[in-house]
Amino acid sequence: MSEIREKVDVCVVGAGHAGCEAALACARLGLETVIFTVSVDSIALMPCNPNVGGSSKGHLVRELDALGGEMGKNIDKTFIQSKMLNVSKGPAVHSLRAQADKAEYSRAMRKVLESQEHLTIKQAEVCELLWEDINNDEEHNNKSFTGQENANDDSLNGKGLFDKRVIGVKTFTGAIYECKAVVLCTGTYLRARCLCGEAITYTGPNGLQAATHLTDSLKEMGIELRRFKTGTPARMDGRTIDYSKMEEQFGDERIIPFSFSTDPESIQKEQASCWLTYTNKATHDIIRANLDRSPIYAGIIEGTGPRYCPSIEDKVVKFAEKERHQVFLEPEGLHTHEMYVGGMSSSLPEDVQLAMYRTVPGLEHCKIVRNAYAIEYDCINAKQLNPSLEFKKIKGLFAGGQFNGSSGYEEAACQGLVAGINAAMEIQGRDFLVMDRSESYIGVLIDDLVTKDNREPYRMMTSRAEYRLLLRQDNADRRLRKKGYEIGLITEEEYQDLLCKEKLIELEIARLKETKVGANKEIQGFLECHESMSLKTAASLAELICRPELDYAMIEEIDVGREEAYKNYCSMEQVRSRYLTADGKLSKEIIDQVEIEIKYEGYIVRQKRQVEQYKKLEKKMIPADINYDDVPSLRLEARQKLKEFRPVSLGQASRISGVSPADVSVLHIYLERRQRNS
């Protein structure tokens, strides 16, 4: 019998957030790419929370956009509410979060994929990887992994590790696709099963078909697999909710786009509201009374769940002292009545779910459209990967997303982009894209995945980034846009926009530093009016902006050269209109960068020094007899992990999953004090 056999450059397995970014990157770099999905309707599906971004995750999306990814552009087209989080804190932790219209997000991303040249969408289950044994490939082993000075030799160059080469994939129907690289982005579909109390269904998320055959092929290749779990809350019929008993949550008055390519004026629109309510004693009593029916506590669930996104059962058990927990009601879209019940994911039986939800103020008469459930799935130990996200022992096989043991749409998309880029780089004989911890949250994410033994789904948090003042979400384009341009995913026009932006920031900062004001009556009156200390001698405008009570906008009345400077900027040949307002002033995007660079200059310079100093932690040894119970201010998780791993140095301690940079600082101070007292 004849068989279907095709030749392509890259096969991407899975069309979730990781798969979409991987496939688009390969196709945009000119490689013939096919993306496989168990259902075309699941492209860029949001099976859990209907939003993009959030604390630290907003950083990831903006970095992905700076490199040429699609997620930021897509959410800008399909959001229904947008909010900048943590604005009461410093700029290092400001994070954009947008509520998505789920159906529109998926539909818009599918349209992008369908319109992309060199990309083919195929609804089929990949059940087998095709491979062959190879000898050590010196040419590949010598490939550069830029920015990995601290990595060990094996993760750096992979010498002596390759023993297989991927040559294609086979679908369940028998079709064979020969290729030069495969990117695995299977998400939560591998041998998936969903649990709702005693009811177990062997499907992927939202009742979609699971991928049940590929696991055996991966095991045959010697790949170590793990079993992880995640969960999702119920969806309610919004017409059965009493919003008058809840606190309304609004979006920002001025919307900031995720993508650096999106015109901010084009996305200013009316936004949908979200709602806040709380659980109570009655809720918790029902949960406690039915724990024996929870698959988590009945021992039915095999997989490990995410520590930082616990089910409501876990919250009630582990935080028994808390009288209530937040519950967010978020719309799933503009063309549906479904409401997402954030903060109450569960795997309890349907009757228990309905009873507990109806104890929450505003949900007394709610009707469930979709039950909450837990989902188990196969994934890998990411220590098997190089920093390029290529398997150490299998040439041409890359992996991204929840398949690598992470959680979250944003983490998945970033890994997918990097895996796709590096699959293309390998085929084209170019150096891999590998970012270190000092230049991006993506670098932190991947380094944590491939160097730490993550035994639970990994979630990105700002506390995981040692140099977060340098890795702000507002400067992601200035950090990474050039890399995207050199790779070939950022256009010439987008790159010229960046150069213009940097030039305007540089000129305005220099002008403010050079412009002096004296201690005259006018200036002293201005300072007194703003409750700022008077001047004893001349000071620059930049020095005044450094004061907490003053900012760029306030000093306009004493900045006599500002209007003339703006005229000069407008006359510059390379200036981009997007960085100027209609009346010829610098845009808020430029002003915000100027203000941050000036106000935090000392801290930024200090952190840049720390980038070099932090490497010295490798030489700071930890005494073998240390008692971690004696170290004050260590978080419980960090204390547990340090006892388990017994690291020999602060550098090693810093790479243990669950030990944050703040924990390392606490330990460092303790060791210094101990040394002085000995």
FIPA-936776 format. One line per field, with one value per residue (C-alpha): residue number from 1; x, y, z. Coordinates in steps of 0.1 Angstrom, whole numbers, padded with zeros to 4 digits, m for minus. Layout:
<atoms>
k <- [NUM	...]
xx <- [X	...]
yy <- [Y	...]
zz <- [Z	...]
</atoms>
This chain:
<atoms>
k <- [1	2	3	4	5	6	7	8	9	10	11	12	13	14	15	16	17	18	19	20	21	22	23	24	25	26	27	28	29	30	31	32	33	34	35	36	37	38	39	40	41	42	43	44	45	46	47	48	49	50	51	52	53	54	55	56	57	58	59	60	61	62	63	64	65	66	67	68	69	70	71	72	73	74	75	76	77	78	79	80	81	82	83	84	85	86	87	88	89	90	91	92	93	94	95	96	97	98	99	100	101	102	103	104	105	106	107	108	109	110	111	112	113	114	115	116	117	118	119	120	121	122	123	124	125	126	127	128	129	130	131	132	133	134	135	136	137	138	139	140	141	142	143	144	145	146	147	148	149	150	151	152	153	154	155	156	157	158	159	160	161	162	163	164	165	166	167	168	169	170	171	172	173	174	175	176	177	178	179	180	181	182	183	184	185	186	187	188	189	190	191	192	193	194	195	196	197	198	199	200	201	202	203	204	205	206	207	208	209	210	211	212	213	214	215	216	217	218	219	220	221	222	223	224	225	226	227	228	229	230	231	232	233	234	235	236	237	238	239	240	241	242	243	244	245	246	247	248	249	250	251	252	253	254	255	256	257	258	259	260	261	262	263	264	265	266	267	268	269	270	271	272	273	274	275	276	277	278	279	280	281	282	283	284	285	286	287	288	289	290	291	292	293	294	295	296	297	298	299	300	301	302	303	304	305	306	307	308	309	310	311	312	313	314	315	316	317	318	319	320	321	322	323	324	325	326	327	328	329	330	331	332	333	334	335	336	337	338	339	340	341	342	343	344	345	346	347	348	349	350	351	352	353	354	355	356	357	358	359	360	361	362	363	364	365	366	367	368	369	370	371	372	373	374	375	376	377	378	379	380	381	382	383	384	385	386	387	388	389	390	391	392	393	394	395	396	397	398	399	400	401	402	403	404	405	406	407	408	409	410	411	412	413	414	415	416	417	418	419	420	421	422	423	424	425	426	427	428	429	430	431	432	433	434	435	436	437	438	439	440	441	442	443	444	445	446	447	448	449	450	451	452	453	454	455	456	457	458	459	460	461	462	463	464	465	466	467	468	469	470	471	472	473	474	475	476	477	478	479	480	481	482	483	484	485	486	487	488	489	490	491	492	493	494	495	496	497	498	499	500	501	502	503	504	505	506	507	508	509	510	511	512	513	514	515	516	517	518	519	520	521	522	523	524	525	526	527	528	529	530	531	532	533	534	535	536	537	538	539	540	541	542	543	544	545	546	547	548	549	550	551	552	553	554	555	556	557	558	559	560	561	562	563	564	565	566	567	568	569	570	571	572	573	574	575	576	577	578	579	580	581	582	583	584	585	586	587	588	589	590	591	592	593	594	595	596	597	598	599	600	601	602	603	604	605	606	607	608	609	610	611	612	613	614	615	616	617	618	619	620	621	622	623	624	625	626	627	628	629	630	631	632	633	634	635	636	637	638	639	640	641	642	643	644	645	646	647	648	649	650	651	652	653	654	655	656	657	658	659	660	661	662	663	664	665	666	667	668	669	670	671	672	673	674	675	676	677	678]
xx <- [0000	0011	0017	0017	0053	0063	0095	0096	0122	0106	0077	0061	0040	0012	m0005	m0008	0010	0044	0037	0023	0054	0078	0060	0058	0095	0106	0083	0092	0129	0121	0118	0090	0071	0042	0024	0004	m0026	m0052	m0078	m0076	m0101	m0076	m0050	m0039	m0066	m0068	m0081	m0076	m0074	m0087	m0058	m0023	0004	0004	0032	0065	0045	0039	0077	0079	0053	0071	0104	0089	0075	0109	0124	0097	0070	0033	0016	0018	0004	m0024	m0035	m0035	m0060	m0083	m0082	m0113	m0096	m0060	m0043	m0008	m0002	0020	0020	0023	0057	0089	0092	0110	0078	0053	0036	0010	m0020	m0048	m0081	m0086	m0117	m0108	m0126	m0113	m0077	m0077	m0094	m0070	m0039	m0053	m0057	m0021	m0009	m0031	m0018	0019	0040	0059	0035	0011	m0015	m0023	m0049	m0033	m0020	0018	0023	0060	0093	0116	0153	0186	0217	0246	0283	0294	0288	0318	0304	0273	0291	0312	0282	0283	0260	0264	0260	0265	0298	0285	0271	0289	0307	0281	0253	0275	0286	0270	0303	0301	0264	0246	0238	0206	0193	0156	0146	0109	0075	0047	0010	m0016	m0030	0004	0015	0053	0068	0106	0123	0155	0142	0112	0099	0078	0051	0026	0013	m0010	m0022	0003	m0017	m0039	m0068	m0092	m0106	m0138	m0143	m0148	m0154	m0123	m0122	m0092	m0092	m0071	m0083	m0119	m0128	m0105	m0088	m0057	m0024	m0021	0006	0037	0048	0059	0080	0097	0104	0119	0143	0155	0137	0128	0092	0073	0037	0025	m0009	m0027	m0063	m0089	m0120	m0156	m0172	m0205	m0235	m0231	m0268	m0271	m0245	m0254	m0227	m0241	m0225	m0191	m0164	m0162	m0126	m0119	m0091	m0067	m0079	m0049	m0042	m0006	0000	0019	0036	0062	0048	0012	0002	m0011	m0038	m0052	m0062	m0079	m0114	m0142	m0133	m0152	m0153	m0141	m0154	m0139	m0156	m0144	m0148	m0159	m0163	m0192	m0172	m0143	m0165	m0180	m0145	m0132	m0162	m0156	m0118	m0122	m0139	m0112	m0089	m0060	m0065	m0079	m0046	m0061	m0040	m0005	0010	0025	0006	0019	0029	0020	m0014	m0031	m0066	m0092	m0089	m0051	m0057	m0082	m0059	m0025	m0037	m0062	m0058	m0071	m0108	m0113	m0096	m0100	m0123	m0122	m0151	m0137	m0156	m0145	m0154	m0178	m0200	m0206	m0222	m0195	m0175	m0142	m0141	m0104	m0089	m0112	m0098	m0108	m0112	m0140	m0171	m0198	m0223	m0196	m0185	m0220	m0225	m0192	m0196	m0230	m0217	m0196	m0213	m0229	m0228	m0258	m0279	m0251	m0253	m0222	m0216	m0183	m0172	m0138	m0114	m0078	m0057	m0028	m0003	0032	0061	0099	0126	0140	0175	0177	0178	0206	0201	0191	0161	0176	0178	0214	0214	0191	0202	0174	0149	0138	0111	0090	0062	0044	0061	0092	0076	0066	0031	0014	0007	0035	0062	0051	0051	0086	0100	0083	0098	0133	0129	0116	0144	0171	0156	0159	0194	0206	0192	0207	0241	0239	0246	0219	0200	0208	0201	0216	0200	0213	0197	0161	0134	0134	0170	0161	0131	0151	0182	0160	0143	0175	0197	0174	0155	0120	0097	0066	0053	0076	0061	0079	0080	0099	0117	0134	0153	0184	0187	0150	0157	0176	0150	0120	0090	0093	0128	0124	0128	0160	0174	0163	0151	0185	0187	0154	0166	0198	0179	0156	0122	0123	0118	0141	0114	0109	0146	0149	0120	0142	0172	0151	0136	0171	0184	0155	0160	0197	0193	0167	0186	0218	0199	0184	0218	0233	0206	0213	0190	0202	0191	0171	0137	0117	0133	0130	0094	0088	0104	0085	0053	0060	0072	0108	0139	0154	0186	0218	0237	0229	0215	0207	0171	0181	0190	0156	0138	0157	0138	0109	0084	0093	0089	0095	0060	0063	0096	0082	0075	0112	0125	0129	0147	0121	0101	0131	0145	0112	0113	0148	0136	0107	0131	0154	0153	0151	0125	0094	0060	0049	0074	0059	0025	0002	0014	0051	0060	0078	0055	0047	0067	0099	0093	0087	0121	0138	0124	0132	0167	0173	0155	0170	0204	0224	0205	0209	0246	0249	0230	0251	0281	0262	0260	0297	0298	0271	0293	0316	0289	0303	0334	0314	0314	0287	0300	0290	0278	0254	0220	0194	0170	0193	0191	0165	0141	0145	0112	0099	0102	0139	0147	0133	0151	0185	0183	0175	0202	0230	0246	0284	0283	0260	0262	0249	0222	0210	0202	0181	0144	0125	0154	0148	0174	0160	0167	0203	0208	0195	0219	0248	0243	0241	0273	0291	0279	0289	0324	0329	0318	0339]
yy <- [0000	0035	0059	0097	0109	0146	0165	0197	0216	0217	0198	0215	0192	0211	0244	0259	0291	0275	0257	0288	0309	0281	0275	0312	0318	0289	0299	0336	0326	0310	0273	0251	0243	0221	0225	0195	0198	0172	0198	0229	0245	0243	0266	0292	0278	0293	0263	0280	0317	0342	0366	0373	0389	0396	0398	0389	0373	0407	0410	0377	0388	0421	0404	0379	0408	0425	0393	0391	0369	0371	0369	0406	0417	0392	0402	0439	0430	0409	0422	0434	0449	0460	0470	0477	0459	0469	0506	0516	0499	0505	0501	0468	0450	0469	0443	0446	0422	0420	0402	0384	0375	0338	0329	0360	0354	0319	0330	0359	0337	0310	0337	0347	0311	0305	0337	0329	0320	0287	0274	0245	0236	0199	0183	0150	0132	0127	0093	0086	0104	0090	0090	0073	0066	0090	0094	0125	0156	0179	0206	0209	0204	0235	0257	0289	0293	0330	0343	0310	0316	0302	0270	0237	0224	0198	0223	0247	0227	0193	0175	0138	0138	0133	0097	0102	0124	0132	0126	0130	0122	0098	0105	0081	0076	0066	0097	0104	0138	0138	0169	0184	0194	0187	0211	0193	0216	0191	0212	0192	0167	0138	0109	0135	0127	0151	0145	0159	0140	0103	0111	0106	0113	0105	0137	0168	0203	0213	0178	0178	0147	0136	0126	0090	0075	0098	0089	0054	0068	0093	0066	0044	0072	0073	0105	0108	0117	0130	0133	0168	0182	0215	0226	0251	0265	0264	0287	0303	0316	0353	0358	0339	0360	0389	0415	0439	0419	0421	0448	0460	0460	0484	0486	0514	0547	0549	0516	0506	0480	0448	0451	0477	0477	0486	0523	0531	0553	0524	0504	0530	0517	0509	0480	0452	0450	0422	0415	0406	0386	0362	0327	0324	0299	0282	0276	0262	0239	0223	0217	0202	0179	0165	0162	0125	0129	0151	0132	0152	0140	0106	0096	0093	0120	0109	0141	0170	0203	0239	0253	0288	0281	0258	0245	0259	0225	0231	0267	0257	0229	0246	0280	0269	0301	0323	0331	0340	0338	0362	0351	0370	0368	0375	0375	0348	0371	0398	0373	0348	0349	0326	0339	0325	0320	0329	0316	0286	0259	0225	0188	0182	0164	0184	0184	0197	0223	0237	0237	0255	0281	0290	0300	0328	0363	0369	0333	0321	0312	0305	0279	0261	0260	0240	0221	0228	0199	0189	0176	0152	0149	0137	0161	0159	0166	0197	0190	0168	0200	0224	0261	0262	0239	0211	0177	0170	0136	0140	0163	0183	0176	0208	0213	0242	0250	0229	0199	0212	0212	0249	0264	0294	0306	0333	0309	0285	0311	0323	0288	0280	0311	0302	0266	0276	0301	0276	0249	0274	0284	0248	0241	0274	0268	0299	0304	0296	0323	0318	0346	0347	0357	0392	0402	0388	0371	0345	0338	0333	0311	0288	0287	0277	0249	0234	0237	0230	0198	0212	0186	0208	0230	0260	0295	0327	0353	0386	0373	0347	0374	0386	0418	0428	0465	0460	0436	0459	0454	0489	0485	0450	0464	0483	0450	0425	0442	0442	0404	0399	0421	0401	0368	0381	0384	0422	0443	0471	0496	0482	0484	0520	0528	0514	0535	0566	0559	0553	0585	0606	0591	0597	0634	0643	0627	0645	0678	0675	0667	0697	0722	0739	0761	0784	0790	0821	0832	0817	0782	0783	0792	0763	0739	0753	0749	0712	0707	0700	0710	0744	0746	0759	0759	0753	0719	0702	0694	0658	0662	0677	0648	0624	0638	0615	0644	0657	0643	0652	0668	0690	0707	0718	0753	0758	0740	0770	0750	0722	0738	0746	0710	0696	0716	0703	0667	0672	0685	0654	0635	0600	0609	0587	0603	0577	0591	0626	0639	0658	0691	0682	0670	0638	0609	0593	0563	0584	0604	0574	0559	0592	0595	0559	0562	0594	0585	0551	0558	0550	0517	0507	0514	0494	0465	0464	0460	0432	0413	0408	0405	0379	0355	0355	0337	0305	0310	0318	0284	0273	0254	0217	0220	0249	0246	0263	0265	0291	0314	0341	0353	0323	0313	0279	0266	0278	0262	0229	0229	0239	0211	0187	0197	0209	0232	0237	0274	0304	0300	0265	0275	0303	0277	0255	0257	0273	0294	0330	0358	0373	0340	0340	0375	0365	0335	0357	0381	0353	0338	0371	0377	0341	0346	0379	0363	0332]
zz <- [0000	m0007	0022	0026	0029	0029	0034	0054	0074	0108	0125	0155	0176	0194	0186	0220	0230	0227	0194	0178	0186	0176	0142	0134	0142	0119	0091	0093	0091	0057	0068	0055	0087	0096	0129	0142	0166	0178	0169	0148	0171	0200	0183	0210	0233	0268	0287	0321	0330	0303	0305	0294	0316	0353	0378	0360	0332	0317	0316	0296	0270	0264	0260	0237	0216	0216	0200	0174	0190	0184	0218	0226	0193	0196	0230	0219	0193	0215	0251	0269	0300	0306	0338	0349	0382	0412	0402	0439	0439	0420	0382	0385	0394	0373	0351	0325	0326	0300	0302	0269	0249	0248	0215	0198	0210	0196	0164	0158	0164	0141	0114	0118	0114	0084	0067	0074	0044	0047	0075	0072	0098	0101	0124	0133	0164	0162	0177	0169	0165	0138	0146	0138	0158	0151	0160	0179	0157	0162	0140	0161	0194	0187	0182	0203	0232	0238	0273	0292	0309	0341	0326	0330	0300	0291	0290	0272	0242	0245	0236	0236	0243	0210	0202	0182	0154	0147	0111	0112	0128	0121	0127	0140	0105	0092	0074	0076	0076	0071	0086	0099	0133	0156	0183	0210	0224	0237	0266	0289	0262	0267	0283	0298	0321	0338	0373	0388	0421	0413	0376	0355	0317	0296	0276	0272	0285	0277	0267	0237	0225	0245	0228	0240	0218	0217	0253	0244	0215	0238	0264	0237	0228	0264	0274	0312	0317	0347	0357	0366	0374	0370	0375	0365	0383	0372	0346	0357	0338	0344	0343	0376	0395	0418	0411	0436	0464	0448	0443	0407	0393	0364	0339	0335	0322	0298	0282	0276	0248	0253	0219	0212	0176	0186	0184	0219	0204	0184	0215	0237	0241	0265	0288	0305	0343	0365	0400	0434	0462	0490	0503	0540	0569	0552	0521	0540	0561	0530	0515	0548	0551	0516	0514	0513	0479	0465	0441	0455	0491	0482	0465	0430	0415	0406	0393	0412	0412	0410	0444	0435	0420	0445	0444	0468	0487	0491	0503	0529	0542	0540	0552	0578	0597	0569	0573	0536	0502	0472	0443	0410	0385	0351	0317	0292	0264	0250	0232	0260	0295	0309	0339	0351	0389	0395	0428	0432	0410	0423	0416	0440	0428	0410	0438	0463	0438	0434	0472	0480	0452	0464	0498	0481	0482	0448	0438	0460	0429	0404	0377	0366	0328	0330	0361	0377	0372	0376	0347	0348	0319	0310	0307	0309	0333	0316	0329	0297	0277	0267	0272	0236	0245	0224	0240	0251	0236	0205	0177	0161	0189	0207	0234	0248	0271	0297	0282	0298	0333	0334	0339	0323	0288	0289	0301	0274	0246	0255	0255	0222	0206	0218	0208	0173	0168	0177	0156	0127	0138	0138	0103	0090	0106	0128	0165	0190	0208	0245	0270	0304	0337	0336	0303	0304	0323	0295	0304	0340	0331	0308	0331	0360	0339	0326	0356	0385	0394	0392	0407	0404	0376	0373	0375	0367	0395	0398	0429	0407	0388	0406	0385	0381	0382	0350	0336	0337	0314	0301	0287	0271	0236	0245	0260	0233	0201	0186	0191	0174	0145	0141	0141	0114	0133	0137	0106	0096	0104	0139	0145	0133	0157	0185	0174	0173	0208	0223	0207	0221	0256	0254	0243	0268	0297	0287	0284	0319	0334	0316	0324	0357	0379	0406	0441	0432	0445	0416	0421	0458	0456	0432	0456	0485	0466	0461	0496	0485	0502	0491	0472	0487	0454	0417	0407	0375	0365	0366	0403	0410	0392	0415	0444	0454	0456	0421	0386	0349	0345	0376	0367	0333	0347	0356	0325	0302	0275	0271	0244	0222	0228	0216	0185	0178	0183	0159	0132	0135	0102	0119	0145	0145	0149	0174	0200	0197	0207	0184	0198	0193	0228	0237	0242	0276	0265	0261	0292	0314	0303	0309	0344	0354	0341	0360	0393	0396	0380	0412	0417	0381	0381	0414	0399	0368	0391	0409	0376	0379	0416	0417	0398	0428	0448	0434	0455	0487	0505	0529	0560	0560	0596	0590	0606	0584	0612	0628	0597	0604	0578	0554	0538	0548	0512	0510	0543	0532	0499	0514	0540	0512	0487	0512	0487	0490	0479	0476	0438	0440	0465	0442	0415	0437	0427	0455	0468	0457	0453	0485	0503	0490	0503	0537	0538	0526	0554	0579	0567	0569	0604	0614	0600	0618	0651	0648]
</atoms>
